Amino acid sequence: MTISRKLYFTPDVFLYPLLLVMIMWVVFWAEIRFGFRFNQFGIRPGKVSGLSGVVAGPFIHGSLQHLFNNSIPLMVLTTALFYFYRSIRWRVLLLGILFTGLLTWFIGRPSYHIGASGIVYLLASFLFFKGIFSRLYQLIALSFAVVFVYGSLLWYVFPIKEGISWEGHLSGFVVGLLFSLIFKSRDIKVKKYEWEQDDYNPDNDPFMRQFDENGNFVDSVIPEGIKEDNNLSTTSNQVSKVTYSYVSKINNEEE
């Protein structure tokens, strides 16, 4: 008997991440189609009005390449979050967006910070550290997959390239790490066998009752016609010699 919980793929695991990405594309399309410029709605550190970008900033992108580079990892990582951490997925995502934006507002340069890169770093950080801390093989495997695919993102939490909001990346990374320590998930449980239960009693186990305290069978069946001799022991010096003989018959066969 084991205690476990299986995860099943449901439509919402895919639909909500897809909706999130589609909103970003619609915003970008509206900018191109109607000539809007939404950059001023990004996060603007040092200004109270710039706090509106905490919510709006992740959906605004400066170029098609910027949008495309964020769309694929955001879709993949959000789907992984919604599949493996269903009980805490909305708290991680919504609170993550909020705190990542606020931290960016506190530490960022006096410029407009836009794009979903902070969310990408939030999710990558959370999925990696949460999987390692959980010590569950499914989530550890997910952690290694995140590192394998998105490990190079780590370099961009430092100011190595002009024009990139490394402050937003660093904020997402830090918030994801903190969330992996704070939020508890019970979506995947460690398998427990019956003998690992706290109330397990070996005296009630039919299998264990077949053995004595020394590990020997207690219900041994003695073949009919053979009497048990209590004087015999495994340390007896008597040795029985058994000789086997056989007759070999060789048949010639054509190949």
C-alpha positions as a Markdown table, in Angstrom:
| # | Residue | x | y | z |
|---|---|---|---|---|
| 1 | Met | 0.0 | 0.0 | 0.0 |
| 2 | Thr | 1.4 | 3.4 | -0.9 |
| 3 | Ile | 0.2 | 7.0 | -0.5 |
| 4 | Ser | 0.7 | 9.2 | -3.5 |
| 5 | Arg | -1.1 | 11.8 | -5.6 |
| 6 | Lys | -0.9 | 11.6 | -9.4 |
| 7 | Leu | -0.9 | 14.8 | -11.5 |
| 8 | Tyr | -3.1 | 14.9 | -14.5 |
| 9 | Phe | -2.9 | 17.3 | -17.4 |
| 10 | Thr | -6.0 | 19.5 | -17.5 |
| 11 | Pro | -6.8 | 22.2 | -20.0 |
| 12 | Asp | -6.3 | 25.1 | -17.6 |
| 13 | Val | -2.7 | 24.1 | -17.2 |
| 14 | Phe | -2.1 | 25.2 | -20.8 |
| 15 | Leu | -4.9 | 27.8 | -21.3 |
| 16 | Tyr | -4.0 | 30.3 | -18.6 |
| 17 | Pro | -0.3 | 30.5 | -19.7 |
| 18 | Leu | -1.4 | 30.9 | -23.3 |
| 19 | Leu | -3.8 | 33.6 | -22.3 |
| 20 | Leu | -1.0 | 35.5 | -20.5 |
| 21 | Val | 1.2 | 35.4 | -23.6 |
| 22 | Met | -1.7 | 36.4 | -25.9 |
| 23 | Ile | -2.3 | 39.5 | -23.8 |
| 24 | Met | 1.2 | 40.6 | -24.4 |
| 25 | Trp | 0.9 | 40.0 | -28.1 |
| 26 | Val | -2.4 | 41.9 | -28.3 |
| 27 | Val | -0.8 | 44.9 | -26.5 |
| 28 | Phe | 2.1 | 44.9 | -28.9 |
| 29 | Trp | -0.2 | 44.6 | -31.9 |
| 30 | Ala | -2.3 | 47.6 | -30.6 |
| 31 | Glu | 0.9 | 49.6 | -30.5 |
| 32 | Ile | 1.8 | 48.7 | -34.1 |
| 33 | Arg | -1.7 | 48.9 | -35.4 |
| 34 | Phe | -2.8 | 52.2 | -33.9 |
| 35 | Gly | 0.6 | 53.8 | -33.3 |
| 36 | Phe | 0.4 | 53.8 | -29.5 |
| 37 | Arg | 3.4 | 53.9 | -27.2 |
| 38 | Phe | 2.9 | 52.3 | -23.9 |
| 39 | Asn | 6.5 | 52.6 | -22.6 |
| 40 | Gln | 5.4 | 55.4 | -20.2 |
| 41 | Phe | 3.3 | 52.8 | -18.4 |
| 42 | Gly | 6.4 | 50.7 | -17.4 |
| 43 | Ile | 8.0 | 50.7 | -14.0 |
| 44 | Arg | 9.7 | 54.1 | -13.4 |
| 45 | Pro | 11.8 | 53.9 | -10.2 |
| 46 | Gly | 11.8 | 56.9 | -8.0 |
| 47 | Lys | 8.4 | 58.1 | -9.1 |
| 48 | Val | 5.1 | 57.2 | -7.4 |
| 49 | Ser | 3.4 | 57.3 | -10.8 |
| 50 | Gly | 5.9 | 54.7 | -12.0 |
| 51 | Leu | 4.3 | 52.2 | -9.6 |
| 52 | Ser | 1.6 | 51.6 | -12.2 |
| 53 | Gly | 4.2 | 49.7 | -14.2 |
| 54 | Val | 4.3 | 47.0 | -11.5 |
| 55 | Val | 1.2 | 45.6 | -13.1 |
| 56 | Ala | 1.3 | 47.0 | -16.6 |
| 57 | Gly | 5.0 | 46.8 | -17.3 |
| 58 | Pro | 5.2 | 43.0 | -17.9 |
| 59 | Phe | 2.8 | 43.3 | -20.8 |
| 60 | Ile | 4.7 | 46.0 | -22.6 |
| 61 | His | 7.6 | 45.2 | -24.9 |
| 62 | Gly | 9.9 | 47.5 | -26.9 |
| 63 | Ser | 10.3 | 45.3 | -30.0 |
| 64 | Leu | 9.1 | 42.2 | -31.7 |
| 65 | Gln | 12.4 | 40.4 | -30.8 |
| 66 | His | 11.9 | 41.5 | -27.2 |
| 67 | Leu | 8.4 | 40.1 | -27.2 |
| 68 | Phe | 9.4 | 36.8 | -28.9 |
| 69 | Asn | 12.3 | 36.2 | -26.5 |
| 70 | Asn | 10.0 | 36.5 | -23.5 |
| 71 | Ser | 7.0 | 34.6 | -25.0 |
| 72 | Ile | 8.5 | 31.1 | -25.3 |
| 73 | Pro | 10.1 | 30.8 | -21.9 |
| 74 | Leu | 7.1 | 32.5 | -20.2 |
| 75 | Met | 4.8 | 29.9 | -21.8 |
| 76 | Val | 7.0 | 27.0 | -20.9 |
| 77 | Leu | 7.7 | 28.0 | -17.3 |
| 78 | Thr | 4.2 | 29.1 | -16.5 |
| 79 | Thr | 2.8 | 25.8 | -17.8 |
| 80 | Ala | 5.3 | 23.9 | -15.6 |
| 81 | Leu | 4.3 | 26.0 | -12.6 |
| 82 | Phe | 0.6 | 25.4 | -13.3 |
| 83 | Tyr | 1.1 | 21.6 | -13.7 |
| 84 | Phe | 3.5 | 20.8 | -10.8 |
| 85 | Tyr | 2.4 | 23.4 | -8.3 |
| 86 | Arg | -1.4 | 23.7 | -8.7 |
| 87 | Ser | -2.2 | 24.5 | -5.1 |
| 88 | Ile | 0.1 | 27.6 | -5.0 |
| 89 | Arg | 0.3 | 28.5 | -8.7 |
| 90 | Trp | -1.8 | 31.7 | -8.5 |
| 91 | Arg | -0.1 | 33.0 | -5.4 |
| 92 | Val | 3.3 | 32.4 | -6.9 |
| 93 | Leu | 2.4 | 34.1 | -10.2 |
| 94 | Leu | 0.3 | 37.1 | -9.0 |
| 95 | Leu | 2.3 | 37.8 | -5.9 |
| 96 | Gly | 5.5 | 37.2 | -7.8 |
| 97 | Ile | 4.5 | 39.8 | -10.4 |
| 98 | Leu | 3.7 | 42.3 | -7.6 |
| 99 | Phe | 6.9 | 41.8 | -5.6 |
| 100 | Thr | 9.2 | 41.6 | -8.6 |
| 101 | Gly | 7.8 | 44.9 | -9.8 |
| 102 | Leu | 8.1 | 46.5 | -6.4 |
| 103 | Leu | 11.7 | 45.4 | -6.0 |
| 104 | Thr | 12.5 | 46.6 | -9.4 |
| 105 | Trp | 11.0 | 50.0 | -8.5 |
| 106 | Phe | 13.2 | 50.2 | -5.4 |
| 107 | Ile | 16.6 | 49.2 | -7.0 |
| 108 | Gly | 16.1 | 50.1 | -10.6 |
| 109 | Arg | 17.8 | 52.9 | -12.6 |
| 110 | Pro | 15.7 | 56.1 | -13.3 |
| 111 | Ser | 14.3 | 54.7 | -16.6 |
| 112 | Tyr | 11.2 | 52.9 | -17.8 |
| 113 | His | 11.5 | 49.1 | -17.2 |
| 114 | Ile | 9.2 | 47.1 | -19.4 |
| 115 | Gly | 8.8 | 43.5 | -20.5 |
| 116 | Ala | 8.0 | 40.1 | -18.9 |
| 117 | Ser | 11.7 | 39.2 | -18.3 |
| 118 | Gly | 11.2 | 39.7 | -14.6 |
| 119 | Ile | 8.4 | 37.1 | -14.5 |
| 120 | Val | 10.6 | 34.7 | -16.5 |
| 121 | Tyr | 13.4 | 35.0 | -14.0 |
| 122 | Leu | 10.8 | 34.7 | -11.2 |
| 123 | Leu | 9.5 | 31.4 | -12.5 |
| 124 | Ala | 12.9 | 29.9 | -13.5 |
| 125 | Ser | 14.3 | 30.7 | -10.0 |
| 126 | Phe | 11.2 | 29.3 | -8.2 |
| 127 | Leu | 11.0 | 26.1 | -10.2 |
| 128 | Phe | 14.7 | 25.4 | -9.8 |
| 129 | Phe | 15.1 | 26.1 | -6.1 |
| 130 | Lys | 11.7 | 24.6 | -5.2 |
| 131 | Gly | 12.6 | 21.4 | -7.0 |
| 132 | Ile | 16.0 | 21.1 | -5.2 |
| 133 | Phe | 14.5 | 21.8 | -1.8 |
| 134 | Ser | 11.7 | 19.4 | -2.2 |
| 135 | Arg | 14.0 | 16.4 | -2.8 |
| 136 | Leu | 11.4 | 14.7 | -4.9 |
| 137 | Tyr | 12.8 | 13.1 | -8.1 |
| 138 | Gln | 10.0 | 14.6 | -10.3 |
| 139 | Leu | 10.7 | 18.1 | -9.2 |
| 140 | Ile | 14.5 | 17.7 | -9.1 |
| 141 | Ala | 14.3 | 16.5 | -12.7 |
| 142 | Leu | 12.3 | 19.7 | -13.5 |
| 143 | Ser | 15.0 | 21.7 | -11.8 |
| 144 | Phe | 17.7 | 20.2 | -14.0 |
| 145 | Ala | 15.5 | 20.8 | -17.1 |
| 146 | Val | 15.2 | 24.5 | -16.2 |
| 147 | Val | 18.9 | 24.8 | -15.7 |
| 148 | Phe | 19.7 | 22.9 | -19.0 |
| 149 | Val | 17.3 | 25.1 | -21.0 |
| 150 | Tyr | 17.5 | 28.5 | -19.3 |
| 151 | Gly | 20.7 | 28.3 | -17.3 |
| 152 | Ser | 22.3 | 31.0 | -19.4 |
| 153 | Leu | 19.8 | 33.5 | -18.0 |
| 154 | Leu | 21.8 | 33.7 | -14.8 |
| 155 | Trp | 24.4 | 36.0 | -16.5 |
| 156 | Tyr | 21.8 | 38.7 | -17.1 |
| 157 | Val | 21.1 | 39.4 | -13.5 |
| 158 | Phe | 24.3 | 41.4 | -13.8 |
| 159 | Pro | 24.8 | 44.7 | -15.8 |
| 160 | Ile | 26.6 | 43.0 | -18.6 |
| 161 | Lys | 24.6 | 44.5 | -21.5 |
| 162 | Glu | 23.4 | 48.0 | -22.0 |
| 163 | Gly | 19.7 | 48.5 | -22.5 |
| 164 | Ile | 18.7 | 45.4 | -20.6 |
| 165 | Ser | 16.9 | 45.8 | -17.2 |
| 166 | Trp | 19.2 | 43.6 | -15.1 |
| 167 | Glu | 17.4 | 45.0 | -12.1 |
| 168 | Gly | 14.2 | 43.4 | -13.2 |
| 169 | His | 16.0 | 40.1 | -13.8 |
| 170 | Leu | 17.7 | 40.2 | -10.4 |
| 171 | Ser | 14.4 | 41.1 | -8.7 |
| 172 | Gly | 12.6 | 38.2 | -10.3 |
| 173 | Phe | 15.5 | 35.8 | -9.4 |
| 174 | Val | 15.5 | 36.9 | -5.7 |
| 175 | Val | 11.7 | 36.8 | -5.4 |
| 176 | Gly | 11.6 | 33.3 | -6.9 |
| 177 | Leu | 14.2 | 32.1 | -4.5 |
| 178 | Leu | 12.3 | 33.5 | -1.5 |
| 179 | Phe | 9.0 | 32.1 | -2.7 |
| 180 | Ser | 10.6 | 28.6 | -3.0 |
| 181 | Leu | 11.4 | 28.8 | 0.7 |
| 182 | Ile | 8.1 | 30.4 | 1.8 |
| 183 | Phe | 5.4 | 28.6 | -0.1 |
| 184 | Lys | 4.6 | 25.0 | 0.7 |
| 185 | Ser | 3.1 | 22.6 | -1.9 |
| 186 | Arg | 1.4 | 19.3 | -1.3 |
| 187 | Asp | 0.7 | 18.5 | -5.0 |
| 188 | Ile | 3.3 | 15.7 | -5.1 |
| 189 | Lys | 3.7 | 13.5 | -2.1 |
| 190 | Val | 6.4 | 11.0 | -1.2 |
| 191 | Lys | 5.3 | 7.5 | -1.7 |
| 192 | Lys | 4.9 | 5.6 | 1.6 |
| 193 | Tyr | 4.6 | 1.9 | 1.9 |
| 194 | Glu | 2.5 | 0.3 | 4.6 |
| 195 | Trp | 5.5 | -0.6 | 6.7 |
| 196 | Glu | 6.6 | 3.1 | 6.7 |
| 197 | Gln | 3.3 | 4.3 | 8.3 |
| 198 | Asp | 3.5 | 5.6 | 11.9 |
| 199 | Asp | 0.8 | 3.2 | 13.1 |
| 200 | Tyr | 2.4 | 0.1 | 11.5 |
| 201 | Asn | 2.4 | -3.0 | 13.7 |
| 202 | Pro | 4.4 | -6.0 | 12.4 |
| 203 | Asp | 2.3 | -8.3 | 14.6 |
| 204 | Asn | -0.6 | -7.5 | 12.3 |
| 205 | Asp | 1.3 | -8.1 | 9.1 |
| 206 | Pro | 0.5 | -11.6 | 7.7 |
| 207 | Phe | 3.9 | -11.6 | 5.9 |
| 208 | Met | 5.9 | -10.7 | 9.0 |
| 209 | Arg | 4.1 | -13.3 | 11.1 |
| 210 | Gln | 5.9 | -16.0 | 9.1 |
| 211 | Phe | 9.2 | -15.1 | 10.7 |
| 212 | Asp | 10.5 | -15.4 | 14.2 |
| 213 | Glu | 12.7 | -12.8 | 16.0 |
| 214 | Asn | 15.8 | -14.3 | 14.3 |
| 215 | Gly | 14.3 | -14.0 | 10.8 |
| 216 | Asn | 13.6 | -17.7 | 10.4 |
| 217 | Phe | 10.4 | -19.2 | 9.0 |
| 218 | Val | 8.1 | -20.3 | 11.8 |
| 219 | Asp | 5.5 | -22.0 | 9.6 |
| 220 | Ser | 7.8 | -24.4 | 7.8 |
| 221 | Val | 6.1 | -27.4 | 6.3 |
| 222 | Ile | 7.8 | -30.8 | 6.9 |
| 223 | Pro | 7.4 | -33.2 | 4.0 |
| 224 | Glu | 5.2 | -36.3 | 4.9 |
| 225 | Gly | 7.3 | -39.3 | 6.0 |
| 226 | Ile | 10.1 | -37.3 | 7.4 |
| 227 | Lys | 10.2 | -36.7 | 11.1 |
| 228 | Glu | 11.8 | -33.6 | 12.6 |
| 229 | Asp | 14.9 | -34.4 | 14.6 |
| 230 | Asn | 15.5 | -31.8 | 17.2 |
| 231 | Asn | 19.0 | -33.1 | 17.7 |
| 232 | Leu | 20.1 | -32.1 | 14.2 |
| 233 | Ser | 21.7 | -28.8 | 13.7 |
| 234 | Thr | 23.3 | -26.9 | 10.9 |
| 235 | Thr | 26.6 | -27.3 | 12.7 |
| 236 | Ser | 26.6 | -31.0 | 12.6 |
| 237 | Asn | 29.8 | -32.7 | 11.5 |
| 238 | Gln | 27.9 | -35.3 | 9.5 |
| 239 | Val | 28.3 | -34.9 | 5.8 |
| 240 | Ser | 26.2 | -36.6 | 3.3 |
| 241 | Lys | 27.7 | -37.4 | 0.0 |
| 242 | Val | 25.5 | -37.5 | -3.1 |
| 243 | Thr | 26.8 | -38.7 | -6.4 |
| 244 | Tyr | 25.0 | -37.9 | -9.6 |
| 245 | Ser | 25.5 | -39.8 | -12.9 |
| 246 | Tyr | 24.1 | -39.3 | -16.3 |
| 247 | Val | 24.2 | -40.8 | -19.8 |
| 248 | Ser | 25.1 | -38.6 | -22.7 |
| 249 | Lys | 23.2 | -39.3 | -25.9 |
| 250 | Ile | 24.6 | -37.6 | -29.0 |
| 251 | Asn | 22.4 | -37.2 | -32.0 |
| 252 | Asn | 23.9 | -36.3 | -35.3 |
| 253 | Glu | 21.9 | -33.6 | -37.0 |
| 254 | Glu | 22.3 | -32.0 | -40.4 |
| 255 | Glu | 22.8 | -28.3 | -40.4 |
